[in-house]
Amino acid sequence: MRGIIVSICLLSALAGKSQVSNKGWFSLGARSTVSSFSHDGFGLGTGGQFRVQLSNQVNTDWFADFISINQDNKVKSDYYHIGWSVLFYPFSHKEFNTKVSPYFLAGHCFDYNRKMEISNTANMRDRWGSAVQAGIGAHFNITDRFDVSLTSQYMMHFTNEISYHEHDGVIEFDEHNHSNALEGHLLTTLSLNYKIVKLWGRN
């Protein structure tokens, strides 16, 4: 009789621990990004992402973005970002409403920037570079598998930046180093994500 009671207690403890497990999920999503507080001005972009969740409190986000900015109707500035972020959830499910999952994030990306004169696309300058980003966000969990996420993060570039000036009616591009001045932009991203398959772990 004592053995049966001990077995029931052990099974109950294991069942209680395994009720909620998010690790191992592979998610796929689409995103829209607003770029602001940049020397280029205000821009709007689109992209996609996938996630691989390593544990209940650690997730990874792998993304690609295209952002286009129209500078004074004279120059078009296009940004391409390919990178990754680590998401850390500071609250457990017992400490916070599971309908909303706030997080901190930080990561790295490679970026490509091309600036061209709108009226003369042959007049252009481009460069490759890298950047780091950090910020905060939250998942709004519509269902167990579908969420809407809102993220705000600052991306700091470690590369020369391209600027332009107009001389006697001619657009001229210059490349200059602003890495010491924390040159970058604030990115606000809204994404829709769906958990496709659980790669490991159990519910």
GUTIRO-484153 format. One line per field, with one value per residue: x, y, z of N, C-alpha, C, O, CB in turn; residue number from 1; residue in one letter. Coordinates in pm, whole numbers, plus 50000, padded with zeros to 5 digits. Glycine has a CB too. Example, Ala and Ser with C-alpha at 12.3 -4.5 7.8 and 13.67 -1.06 7.14 Angstrom:
BEGIN
n.X <- [51319:51285]
n.Y <- [49431:49775]
n.Z <- [50780:50708]
ca.X <- [51230:51367]
ca.Y <- [49550:49894]
ca.Z <- [50780:50714]
c.X <- [51320:51290]
c.Y <- [49670:50003]
c.Z <- [50780:50787]
o.X <- [51424:51341]
o.Y <- [49668:50114]
o.Z <- [50846:50804]
cb.X <- [51131:51408]
cb.Y <- [49553:49940]
cb.Z <- [50905:50572]
num <- [1:2]
residu <- [A:S]
***
This chain:
BEGIN
n.X <- [50083:50196:50390:50232:50117:50346:50425:50209:50236:50486:50427:50233:50385:50565:50384:50283:50508:50544:50339:50346:50549:50757:50984:51174:51002:50941:50887:50720:50705:50572:50665:50646:50823:50910:51129:51300:51426:51666:51942:51869:51598:51242:51128:50969:50926:50937:50934:51050:51059:51194:51161:51339:51289:51478:51450:51213:51251:51425:51453:51512:51548:51536:51589:51491:51493:51360:51393:51278:51357:51262:51438:51381:51254:51450:51659:51674:51691:51781:51763:51887:51850:51987:51975:52000:51848:51852:51603:51491:51285:51172:50978:50809:50548:50384:50423:50330:50072:49983:49882:50014:50351:50624:50958:51320:51561:51851:52099:52260:52332:52382:52409:52303:52331:52197:52210:52049:52006:51687:51588:51788:51896:52137:52324:52458:52544:52677:52710:52839:52787:52789:52590:52469:52193:51948:51678:51331:51028:50709:50506:50179:49967:49751:49642:49744:49937:49957:50076:50087:50344:50517:50789:51051:51356:51696:51921:52258:52511:52821:52996:53096:52891:52663:52614:52457:52496:52395:52532:52553:52315:52364:52355:52565:52741:52877:53098:53123:53255:53067:53065:53164:52986:52760:52591:52285:51955:51618:51415:51091:50892:50624:50492:50354:50315:50347:50346:50494:50601:50703:51024:51176:51145:50852:50498]
n.Y <- [49881:50123:50153:50194:50442:50604:50578:50698:50962:51031:51011:51210:51436:51437:51469:51720:51878:51852:51971:52220:52298:52462:52425:52330:52394:52477:52765:52962:53274:53596:53941:54296:54598:54905:55169:55412:55723:55757:55877:55861:55891:55820:55488:55203:54853:54501:54145:53815:53541:53280:53074:52895:52736:52707:52653:52681:52945:53059:53161:53154:53373:53404:53603:53796:54105:54368:54706:55017:55356:55683:55962:56286:56292:56271:56088:55738:55502:55182:54909:54590:54330:54049:53825:53726:53674:53640:53554:53626:53520:53670:53602:53329:53090:53074:53313:53510:53622:53387:53463:53684:53723:53869:53981:54011:54095:54029:54053:53985:54102:54090:54352:54523:54817:55035:55329:55545:55787:55908:56013:55941:55648:55529:55667:55591:55444:55183:54957:54693:54557:54506:54463:54514:54440:54526:54501:54516:54322:54158:53865:53817:53586:53432:53178:52848:52793:53006:53340:53698:53925:54200:54407:54620:54755:54870:54914:54902:55007:54872:54988:55181:55460:55577:55890:56176:56471:56772:56928:57200:57120:56853:56526:56393:56123:56023:55837:55769:55736:55650:55488:55525:55700:55563:55505:55427:55277:55286:55008:54897:54625:54431:54113:53804:53478:53123:52812:52546:52277:52050:52000:51870:51744:51739:51801]
n.Z <- [50000:50083:49883:49655:49714:49720:49452:49318:49412:49298:49022:49004:49063:48847:48635:48696:48648:48377:48247:48111:47849:47641:47497:47210:47000:46661:46485:46236:46063:45954:45901:45967:45954:46106:46058:46243:46388:46253:46054:45794:45790:45807:45759:45603:45614:45516:45584:45686:45925:46137:46428:46681:46970:47257:47528:47805:47881:47700:47369:47013:46735:46393:46117:45824:45658:45453:45403:45297:45233:45162:45092:45121:44874:44685:44710:44732:44986:45056:45278:45366:45587:45747:46002:46352:46674:47032:47254:47576:47833:48117:48303:48454:48368:48587:48711:48545:48324:48082:47839:47756:47683:47785:47686:47677:47427:47225:46970:46650:46317:45960:45728:45436:45254:45017:44837:44613:44353:44289:44047:43878:43854:43800:43937:44225:44546:44743:45026:45235:45562:45923:46222:46558:46774:47024:47259:47365:47394:47328:47322:47210:47284:47091:47043:47155:46967:46792:46766:46806:46777:46920:46887:46993:46911:46921:46660:46606:46393:46276:46079:45789:45701:45448:45308:45152:44948:44784:44509:44311:44188:44148:44272:44512:44660:44975:45185:45523:45857:46130:46346:46605:46710:46771:46555:46397:46396:46523:46542:46500:46522:46400:46412:46284:46397:46378:46540:46399:46420:46676:46761:46958:47295:47513:47551]
ca.X <- [50000:50286:50453:50134:50104:50468:50420:50110:50295:50590:50361:50167:50489:50612:50278:50275:50622:50544:50217:50378:50685:50764:51111:51173:50908:50985:50781:50740:50627:50590:50683:50652:50914:50920:51260:51290:51540:51782:51977:51802:51458:51142:51115:50879:50978:50870:51028:51005:51143:51157:51210:51366:51290:51574:51397:51096:51286:51518:51408:51597:51471:51620:51503:51538:51411:51389:51338:51302:51341:51268:51499:51351:51212:51567:51743:51611:51785:51729:51838:51860:51902:51979:52039:51942:51837:51818:51493:51489:51158:51205:50870:50758:50403:50315:50441:50276:49962:50038:49832:50116:50483:50725:51094:51433:51628:51976:52150:52355:52287:52456:52320:52346:52264:52217:52146:52052:51929:51559:51573:51900:51932:52277:52401:52429:52655:52632:52810:52805:52831:52726:52529:52413:52065:51896:51552:51228:50911:50609:50417:50039:49935:49610:49616:49864:50035:49962:50097:50123:50455:50556:50926:51119:51498:51788:52025:52377:52595:52966:53045:53083:52757:52659:52532:52461:52474:52366:52627:52517:52207:52407:52360:52694:52740:52999:53101:53190:53252:52993:53052:53190:52871:52647:52502:52194:51815:51523:51329:50970:50848:50503:50502:50257:50396:50273:50431:50471:50629:50787:51140:51215:51070:50713:50405]
ca.Y <- [50000:50237:50166:50251:50584:50671:50580:50798:51093:51056:51035:51340:51539:51441:51524:51862:51945:51840:52027:52329:52293:52527:52399:52244:52436:52550:52857:53035:53395:53710:54060:54429:54674:55050:55222:55553:55782:55732:55993:55843:55927:55718:55385:55091:54734:54373:54035:53689:53491:53154:53061:52765:52762:52618:52615:52761:53085:53105:53136:53216:53433:53416:53691:53870:54224:54468:54835:55122:55491:55789:56077:56417:56268:56282:55968:55619:55424:55047:54827:54447:54274:53905:53808:53640:53730:53551:53608:53575:53546:53681:53553:53194:53088:53093:53450:53606:53574:53321:53528:53781:53677:53972:53929:54092:54030:54086:53970:54036:54083:54146:54442:54581:54944:55092:55458:55583:55904:55862:56053:55886:55530:55492:55737:55519:55397:55077:54902:54581:54579:54425:54544:54444:54498:54486:54568:54448:54287:54072:53781:53814:53449:53419:53037:52780:52787:53130:53461:53826:53976:54339:54422:54747:54735:54963:54846:54985:54961:54875:55001:55316:55495:55653:56010:56246:56615:56822:57032:57255:57039:56715:56446:56327:56035:56013:55730:55821:55647:55699:55378:55574:55780:55472:55526:55316:55317:55215:54923:54849:54514:54355:53986:53697:53357:52999:52699:52443:52141:52040:51922:51785:51771:51696:51900]
ca.Z <- [50000:50090:49752:49563:49748:49674:49306:49278:49440:49197:48894:49011:49055:48709:48551:48720:48587:48232:48191:48019:47798:47511:47431:47092:46896:46542:46443:46112:46071:45863:45983:45909:46039:46091:46095:46284:46457:46170:45972:45665:45801:45840:45656:45628:45549:45532:45591:45743:46033:46202:46565:46741:47113:47322:47659:47838:47900:47596:47232:46911:46626:46273:46039:45706:45639:45351:45445:45197:45286:45063:45155:45060:44735:44597:44722:44790:45067:45082:45374:45372:45711:45770:46130:46456:46809:47143:47334:47714:47901:48260:48388:48430:48345:48714:48755:48450:48240:47964:47718:47719:47721:47759:47674:47634:47317:47176:46861:46551:46180:45848:45657:45309:45230:44883:44817:44473:44315:44236:43907:43800:43933:43776:44039:44348:44628:44833:45117:45322:45699:46028:46327:46674:46814:47155:47288:47442:47315:47392:47241:47248:47246:47052:47075:47202:46860:46712:46844:46744:46857:46900:46935:46970:46939:46856:46582:46597:46283:46288:45942:45735:45655:45324:45310:45024:44946:44650:44469:44180:44133:44127:44395:44533:44776:45054:45284:45641:45972:46245:46442:46739:46753:46787:46441:46376:46390:46607:46462:46567:46436:46430:46340:46304:46404:46404:46576:46297:46466:46796:46720:47068:47417:47515:47603]
c.X <- [50087:50352:50360:50121:50225:50468:50324:50166:50400:50528:50292:50268:50541:50509:50268:50387:50615:50420:50245:50524:50687:50893:51093:51081:50980:50867:50820:50652:50659:50591:50683:50729:50912:51058:51246:51416:51671:51813:51915:51657:51371:51128:51023:50928:50897:50974:50965:51101:51102:51220:51237:51381:51375:51525:51274:51127:51378:51466:51509:51510:51566:51538:51573:51440:51456:51318:51376:51268:51357:51318:51472:51311:51327:51649:51661:51719:51720:51822:51791:51927:51883:52049:51963:51937:51809:51713:51497:51360:51184:51099:50834:50607:50326:50320:50371:50166:50017:49984:49930:50251:50587:50866:51193:51497:51756:52029:52241:52293:52390:52360:52387:52264:52301:52139:52160:51967:51801:51544:51685:51956:52074:52370:52369:52559:52600:52746:52751:52854:52766:52676:52489:52283:52024:51768:51460:51111:50814:50536:50275:49983:49785:49561:49746:49974:50053:49980:50120:50229:50486:50692:50978:51265:51581:51897:52140:52472:52743:53026:53034:52940:52766:52566:52540:52448:52454:52458:52596:52413:52241:52416:52495:52688:52878:52986:53181:53167:53180:52983:53077:53074:52744:52543:52413:52052:51732:51428:51212:50904:50721:50507:50389:50332:50310:50372:50397:50487:50718:50904:51191:51135:50928:50627:50378]
c.Y <- [50126:50262:50229:50401:50661:50684:50687:50939:51129:51088:51172:51454:51552:51503:51674:51938:51947:51902:52134:52318:52352:52494:52305:52288:52509:52632:52928:53159:53497:53836:54188:54518:54822:55093:55371:55594:55750:55858:55983:55886:55807:55618:55273:54970:54610:54262:53910:53642:53348:53151:52916:52789:52658:52570:52701:52909:53141:53063:53199:53259:53459:53489:53748:53984:54303:54596:54941:55258:55591:55917:56204:56406:56282:56153:55857:55538:55290:54973:54682:54393:54123:53877:53718:53716:53619:53621:53544:53618:53552:53624:53409:53202:53111:53239:53552:53541:53514:53378:53634:53733:53784:53911:54041:54020:54104:53994:54044:54018:54137:54236:54498:54707:54996:55222:55497:55708:55858:55895:56000:55766:55481:55559:55675:55484:55289:55032:54784:54611:54482:54517:54454:54515:54445:54563:54484:54414:54201:53991:53796:53683:53434:53277:52977:52781:52917:53251:53581:53888:54120:54359:54561:54730:54838:54883:54943:54927:54973:54882:55147:55338:55584:55773:56076:56396:56657:56940:57076:57167:56894:56644:56374:56247:56031:55897:55779:55728:55713:55594:55424:55656:55696:55493:55405:55365:55231:55138:54874:54748:54450:54228:53891:53565:53236:52886:52581:52302:52147:51946:51831:51825:51720:51804:51876]
c.Z <- [50000:49955:49650:49586:49699:49522:49255:49298:49336:49062:48893:48999:48913:48616:48570:48653:48436:48166:48086:47978:47658:47436:47312:46980:46783:46493:46315:46115:45963:45948:45900:46007:46004:46140:46127:46358:46384:46091:45833:45669:45835:45726:45699:45550:45578:45535:45648:45850:46069:46339:46599:46890:47185:47458:47688:47848:47793:47459:47137:46793:46510:46167:45916:45682:45517:45391:45342:45256:45173:45130:45073:44913:44635:44594:44787:44862:45102:45177:45364:45499:45712:45902:46225:46587:46908:47227:47472:47781:48052:48353:48352:48410:48474:48758:48665:48368:48112:47834:47667:47771:47688:47754:47647:47516:47280:47067:46767:46412:46082:45772:45533:45286:45091:44875:44669:44450:44245:44088:43817:43876:43908:43876:44174:44421:44720:44923:45194:45462:45795:46137:46443:46712:46951:47182:47373:47350:47395:47287:47297:47193:47219:47079:47127:47096:46784:46803:46753:46834:46818:46966:46901:47008:46863:46788:46561:46491:46317:46148:45900:45686:45531:45343:45173:45045:44801:44619:44326:44109:44109:44262:44401:44663:44842:45152:45404:45759:46088:46355:46585:46795:46766:46677:46421:46364:46483:46516:46548:46474:46489:46347:46378:46295:46439:46433:46484:46353:46590:46765:46831:47192:47406:47578:47752]
o.X <- [50059:50369:50403:50115:50212:50507:50356:50147:50406:50573:50294:50242:50560:50545:50247:50367:50673:50399:50177:50613:50624:50907:51009:51081:51068:50761:50938:50538:50758:50528:50714:50704:50913:51098:51189:51502:51772:51724:51907:51598:51420:51119:51002:50967:50800:51088:50843:51210:50992:51322:51169:51476:51349:51555:51236:51039:51408:51439:51583:51414:51666:51430:51696:51318:51574:51196:51493:51164:51454:51250:51534:51332:51304:51702:51589:51824:51617:51944:51672:52048:51774:52169:51873:52013:51750:51732:51504:51327:51215:51128:50829:50545:50213:50233:50354:50167:50090:50035:49928:50265:50633:50890:51157:51489:51768:52008:52291:52211:52475:52244:52508:52142:52418:52019:52266:51868:51807:51493:51678:52052:52127:52482:52264:52668:52488:52863:52630:52953:52697:52714:52478:52266:52061:51750:51503:51098:50835:50508:50255:49957:49705:49451:49845:50092:50156:49909:50166:50207:50483:50710:50951:51297:51542:51959:52123:52508:52787:53099:52969:52876:52864:52452:52620:52396:52492:52462:52612:52420:52159:52477:52533:52638:52981:52876:53295:53072:53222:52901:53019:53066:52634:52423:52461:52028:51770:51367:51233:50865:50711:50523:50335:50404:50216:50468:50287:50399:50797:50884:51245:51066:50888:50677:50302]
o.Y <- [50222:50377:50309:50479:50770:50788:50758:51026:51243:51180:51241:51555:51663:51580:51748:52050:52035:51887:52139:52328:52297:52533:52215:52225:52592:52578:52952:53154:53485:53841:54188:54514:54859:55058:55447:55512:55719:55938:56082:55915:55705:55657:55251:54982:54614:54283:53898:53696:53303:53217:52825:52855:52538:52457:52783:52992:53260:52946:53289:53192:53529:53443:53747:53963:54303:54596:54952:55275:55586:55973:56225:56499:56302:56115:55880:55508:55286:54974:54654:54409:54074:53903:53644:53811:53516:53736:53422:53737:53449:53600:53373:53306:53161:53285:53668:53420:53581:53345:53669:53706:53791:53804:54149:53897:54224:53873:54152:53928:54219:54201:54518:54705:55000:55226:55484:55730:55778:55813:56013:55780:55401:55514:55703:55494:55301:55063:54776:54683:54388:54634:54332:54634:54335:54675:54393:54471:54175:54039:53787:53669:53426:53257:53047:52770:52936:53266:53567:53902:54156:54331:54614:54694:54886:54795:55051:54810:55070:54792:55227:55245:55657:55758:56037:56442:56586:57038:56999:57144:56819:56696:56303:56296:56036:55864:55825:55650:55817:55608:55368:55677:55750:55498:55291:55480:55119:55195:54816:54781:54417:54234:53896:53541:53244:52867:52525:52218:52240:51826:51724:51927:51664:51890:51950]
o.Z <- [49929:49915:49567:49491:49643:49469:49160:49214:49290:48994:48791:48934:48863:48527:48474:48605:48372:48046:47983:48063:47567:47320:47314:46874:46807:46463:46289:46162:45891:46053:45781:46127:45886:46251:46049:46388:46447:46063:45761:45565:45885:45609:45818:45434:45654:45494:45656:45864:46035:46364:46551:46933:47176:47498:47605:47826:47795:47435:47176:46757:46526:46130:45906:45685:45481:45410:45304:45320:45097:45215:44969:44836:44515:44490:44884:44805:45170:45160:45355:45516:45680:45915:46185:46608:46873:47268:47484:47787:48112:48470:48234:48433:48471:48833:48704:48346:48039:47727:47549:47891:47574:47809:47602:47506:47302:47071:46798:46392:46117:45752:45527:45296:45053:44901:44609:44521:44152:44012:43695:43953:43985:43897:44232:44366:44769:44899:45215:45480:45755:46144:46427:46686:46990:47134:47443:47241:47513:47177:47418:47074:47311:47131:47142:47129:46717:46903:46640:46954:46701:47085:46793:47122:46757:46849:46506:46499:46379:46105:45968:45635:45512:45389:45088:45147:44708:44693:44232:43989:44057:44356:44308:44765:44775:45195:45389:45760:46139:46446:46678:46916:46771:46703:46427:46327:46517:46426:46655:46362:46608:46225:46489:46198:46518:46359:46490:46336:46605:46745:46801:47192:47304:47650:47814]
cb.X <- [49906:50392:50499:49997:50086:50593:50380:49979:50356:50683:50259:50089:50605:50648:50142:50277:50749:50555:50132:50348:50741:50753:51211:51136:50800:51038:50750:50709:50646:50477:50812:50508:51057:50806:51364:51164:51547:51758:52129:51811:51410:51005:51249:50733:51119:50767:51147:50991:51133:51200:51109:51495:51147:51707:51505:51037:51349:51661:51264:51709:51401:51668:51454:51551:51416:51344:51389:51219:51444:51128:51649:51472:51102:51654:51871:51540:51825:51713:51819:51911:51833:52045:52059:52023:51726:51944:51356:51613:51052:51227:50746:50795:50361:50377:50587:50386:49863:50008:49696:50082:50517:50719:51101:51536:51535:52081:52037:52492:52151:52517:52275:52329:52300:52171:52209:52002:52011:51445:51569:52012:51835:52318:52371:52349:52722:52576:52860:52865:52800:52826:52405:52514:51957:52001:51483:51180:50952:50509:50464:49959:49980:49590:49562:49832:49996:49834:50214:49997:50579:50450:51018:51053:51540:51848:51969:52448:52564:53018:52965:53185:52678:52611:52578:52349:52593:52216:52774:52641:52163:52545:52242:52810:52696:53030:53162:53140:53393:52854:53148:53316:52846:52582:52583:52205:51762:51445:51408:50872:50959:50374:50636:50140:50508:50180:50412:50567:50697:50704:51250:51367:51068:50698:50272]
cb.Y <- [50000:50215:50030:50183:50603:50593:50444:50780:51096:50935:50923:51354:51508:51301:51457:51889:51878:51696:52085:52467:52148:52676:52339:52109:52526:52452:52959:52945:53458:53716:54050:54487:54619:55124:55199:55577:55731:55612:56006:55698:55990:55783:55329:55126:54710:54349:54073:53584:53582:53031:53121:52697:52761:52689:52632:52713:53103:53049:53194:53118:53566:53275:53805:53777:54313:54420:54874:55096:55519:55812:56055:56508:56363:56397:55998:55534:55501:54967:54880:54371:54339:53823:53939:53508:53838:53514:53584:53627:53436:53825:53644:53099:52955:53004:53482:53661:53688:53173:53592:53923:53544:54081:53824:54115:54021:54103:53912:53962:54152:54033:54556:54479:55048:54992:55568:55468:55998:55925:56204:55995:55418:55529:55891:55390:55516:54958:55011:54448:54720:54320:54621:54441:54467:54512:54606:54535:54215:54156:53631:53939:53351:53455:52958:52636:52680:53145:53443:53921:53888:54438:54315:54865:54592:55065:54795:54997:55041:54751:54909:55341:55567:55565:56108:56196:56692:56865:56981:57268:57097:56710:56345:56431:55892:56146:55598:55963:55608:55744:55266:55657:55894:55491:55555:55215:55307:55313:54803:54967:54410:54439:53920:53704:53374:52962:52659:52462:52058:51990:52014:51793:51920:51564:51897]
cb.Z <- [50121:50197:49703:49579:49900:49721:49251:49358:49580:49185:48866:49143:49151:48661:48582:48867:48629:48193:48302:48084:47798:47529:47531:47132:46957:46429:46554:45987:46203:45755:46060:45880:46028:46168:45982:46373:46601:46075:45960:45623:45674:45871:45622:45589:45589:45419:45674:45634:46158:46117:46665:46679:47170:47339:47772:47969:48033:47620:47208:46864:46673:46221:46126:45579:45764:45208:45587:45069:45401:44996:45172:45072:44697:44642:44805:44680:45196:44950:45518:45243:45835:45651:46193:46471:46816:47228:47265:47794:47867:48294:48375:48549:48282:48821:48762:48358:48209:47970:47745:47775:47649:47867:47563:47751:47196:47292:46785:46561:46158:45755:45749:45190:45339:44772:44910:44384:44223:44315:43897:43775:43903:43633:44038:44318:44711:44753:45215:45268:45741:46085:46274:46795:46711:47267:47161:47562:47189:47474:47241:47192:47356:46903:46948:47241:46764:46628:46940:46727:46839:46959:46874:47051:46900:46959:46445:46735:46157:46366:45844:45621:45767:45204:45422:44930:45012:44638:44481:44091:44008:44053:44401:44536:44736:45129:45225:45674:46013:46203:46405:46740:46655:46924:46313:46489:46247:46700:46404:46603:46423:46400:46368:46198:46508:46284:46726:46181:46354:46920:46676:47094:47447:47593:47524]
num <- [1:2:3:4:5:6:7:8:9:10:11:12:13:14:15:16:17:18:19:20:21:22:23:24:25:26:27:28:29:30:31:32:33:34:35:36:37:38:39:40:41:42:43:44:45:46:47:48:49:50:51:52:53:54:55:56:57:58:59:60:61:62:63:64:65:66:67:68:69:70:71:72:73:74:75:76:77:78:79:80:81:82:83:84:85:86:87:88:89:90:91:92:93:94:95:96:97:98:99:100:101:102:103:104:105:106:107:108:109:110:111:112:113:114:115:116:117:118:119:120:121:122:123:124:125:126:127:128:129:130:131:132:133:134:135:136:137:138:139:140:141:142:143:144:145:146:147:148:149:150:151:152:153:154:155:156:157:158:159:160:161:162:163:164:165:166:167:168:169:170:171:172:173:174:175:176:177:178:179:180:181:182:183:184:185:186:187:188:189:190:191:192:193:194:195:196:197:198:199:200:201:202:203]
residu <- [M:R:G:I:I:V:S:I:C:L:L:S:A:L:A:G:K:S:Q:V:S:N:K:G:W:F:S:L:G:A:R:S:T:V:S:S:F:S:H:D:G:F:G:L:G:T:G:G:Q:F:R:V:Q:L:S:N:Q:V:N:T:D:W:F:A:D:F:I:S:I:N:Q:D:N:K:V:K:S:D:Y:Y:H:I:G:W:S:V:L:F:Y:P:F:S:H:K:E:F:N:T:K:V:S:P:Y:F:L:A:G:H:C:F:D:Y:N:R:K:M:E:I:S:N:T:A:N:M:R:D:R:W:G:S:A:V:Q:A:G:I:G:A:H:F:N:I:T:D:R:F:D:V:S:L:T:S:Q:Y:M:M:H:F:T:N:E:I:S:Y:H:E:H:D:G:V:I:E:F:D:E:H:N:H:S:N:A:L:E:G:H:L:L:T:T:L:S:L:N:Y:K:I:V:K:L:W:G:R:N]
***
